[in-house]
């Protein structure tokens, strides 16, 4: 198939393009490959490329672009690293994609206040690299090296959320260009405030449908005095998950606790040479003072031993620790190698922790019965886990089967008072599930807010819910 | 002055009253004393009584009341304990006040998940009394024994927020009757979710202007294995505040750290017989394992000693601890006794902690120069502190002077990138300051949301911003 035939038939007005060209010069692209690239994320959706891609370098440029889009009624899709998983950044209605990667300045680090103010294109790894000498770190770590702006948009989370929270808890304020082209600040830099509606939290998780984040102030944390990491094998899933449930219920301030099922372990062994037994595992990390970590470790070791877990295997040096978590973060790519040429249908749910073992257990049975290669990994300390179903992207029956399994998983999570997505967002993929989860009155309320703030439906249109 | 002359001249339509009477019987009141009572909070504002007060007992009743108000275009003010400080619950436009105190059921305690689902009229103390045998507690503790519904409305906070967060972090989901009479759920009971706009956080802090909270699911925490509390006297304010700043910057997971200045100590000595030296003090509480608490205590003692603090005075038994924190929570009433018959103009600001010492220092000088009796206390671990200015309520010049000092304090906090209110909300009192803090574009965005969700301006009208 010729790539250009994939492009939807939206044409941009000549005047609009001319104005953008005046503003951006070479940083406005209508190149097919670039449009294609911006029309994909890590989801199974076919490419939905924009008609053009703008690369902004400043808040003023973003404001000018938003105003041009508003005046010409052109859809605008803010774009970070393109690592979203539910079609969140696809140009479903064509228009302009606004690539923010070049807005990658760290504007301020207030080490005494433990905050950093960054532009949206800074990635989480770049921020942490810059923080290296401050004794501070930024904890939120989705699998990909996502941008802070994108992480705000999807309310991202990751392995550290069990201790440090998600983007919901870690954004102090945002500067946003709203749909009508105003530059607003959602809050000051105080740690807490009771000053009016929580605009910060309204934009966090809004997936670019209400405005473009142009600056974010996020929380930083002191690097712990002591860090220890270990893996522990279990004979069965239930025991592994129950060990997590007990750890959380006892109030252990664990920094990371990740479940990796035996299929995912197999993939890691192949991809990252981890050499682990092909059994369900927990990956742990403990942060604190030396005495505090020792205490946590003893408690969790006891819990695991009582639950039939094997001996802890320690990653004691910083290098071994990095390798361990690098491996964990690479699960997505490692798993893809289990079936070369395959694509992933990825999903995540989150349930109250009292229902976690049951939810993971039933899901495992369901996947096993389906015969599909579909590893489970997850941030189980939060009740959150992911299924990555490997399909032949050209085989619609397989995709349908994966979607069917996904629907059953979501229904199971909702029946347990859980959510259809713990951290990936709704995007294009989970709009029906959002309705199942909250009901039409709640989604209508979201719609009312969208109508009020973006009456022409120009900001990332078609995402989260139909307009 | 005859009390009835204080009532504004809003008349309720006969049909509306008849329908409410059918619904509520004796639980609809137009009694002058009851209206007066509901027209006051702890602020300096003159009473603004509603035309009638409804006492609801169920979500269905709340829905019916909201629909009647909508159909008849009657303002509706949700009301909990009436302990707000910025005029948040005054019936500024008359109409109906909806007292939710009788909706005081604890609907579910999920001890394994560490959540409780409660009706809005449950007070924080009642919830904790009920939790006594579960090994769990609910940490958010504004000074008053506020209702959970009211605490949601003002995004309440308190002495434990430095460790456990505010209502922003501690509400998992809400059930709300919206302005158009729909019953919506803002989220499921999962610990985290990326499913659409964060409606929970939109209602938390909206001061009843967007709907009526009829159920809230909140986070609970395991009672720590070990708790220790102490007070420490300092020779000057700067040293006390700097000790806090250092404690936070070192990442000590302190549970409470309260600043109480010498005037407030004087009041406490008189009211609670605390017998403390009349100097600036810090009140500490440490939570953790026995070893963890010991470690925290040693670290913080060192910090205080290096900063010129006196020996820690320990409140070691649970009774002594209760007495200490009871005294701290009674500061408001204790201070009022310093000038019998006086009223308080209370204000709170919150600044980045790097600016805290400077902000408290300058504020102290300003207050001293004014000659006004105005103790400072605060949740300084969050950068948050309160000033309680004692005035003769009949002396307009004194009230004006207090307002002038308040305006200077807010301007000082804003200049330090802080907020005009850390935890009391905007209410009637701080609307101008909200504009100073966020600018008109941000406040307009709040207004757009209000217009979309409550087009007839019936939900607690006149609060946070002008419609």
Interface residues (C-beta under 8 A of the other chain):
Chain A: X110 X112 X113 X114 X115 X154 X155 X156 X157 X161 X165 X166 X168 X169 X178 X182 X183 X184 X185 X186 X187 X188 X189 X190 X191 X192 X193 X194 X195 X196 X197 X198 X199 X201 X202 X204 X205 X206 X221 X222 X224 X245 X249 X250 X251 X253 X288 X289 X291 X292 X295 X350 X351 X352 X353 X354 X382 X383 X384 X413 X414 X417 X418 X419 X420 X421 X422 X423 X424 X425 X426 X430 X433 X434 X437 X438 X439 X441 X442 X443 X444 X445 X446 X448 X449 X451 X452 X453 X464 X465
Chain B: X110 X112 X113 X114 X115 X154 X155 X156 X157 X161 X165 X166 X168 X169 X178 X182 X183 X184 X185 X186 X187 X188 X189 X190 X191 X192 X193 X194 X195 X196 X197 X198 X199 X201 X202 X204 X205 X206 X221 X222 X224 X245 X249 X250 X251 X253 X288 X289 X291 X292 X295 X350 X351 X352 X353 X354 X382 X383 X384 X413 X414 X417 X418 X419 X420 X421 X422 X423 X424 X425 X426 X430 X433 X434 X437 X438 X439 X441 X442 X443 X444 X445 X446 X448 X449 X451 X452 X453 X464 X465
